[in-house]
Amino acid sequence: MYIHLGNDFIVKKKNIVGIFDIENTTTGKNTGHLLERATKEGKVVNVSYEMPKSFVICMENGQEKVYISQISVATLRKRAGKLTF
């Protein structure tokens, strides 16, 4: 099953490690370091140029990818169905 992250971006449900609220988590030191490192390593994909609301961490072919999305965490979790974190 696939989850639509916004615009033309989809990911496989099984690849999702976590879905996070960008406003509440980026204030934390560890999350800030994670996003900064992923950006420097070219692992961040911005799926929209609108105001970001969430980010989704995925493991694809053994590689980490972080998707920045304008879709809320609640909506993404509904799309994911019974996916638990």
Buried (B, 14 or more C-beta within 10 A) or exposed (E): EEBBBBBEBBBEBEBBEEBBEBEEBBEEEEBEEBBEEBEEEEBBBBBBEEEBBBBBBBEEEEEBBBBBBBBBBEBBBEBBEEBEE
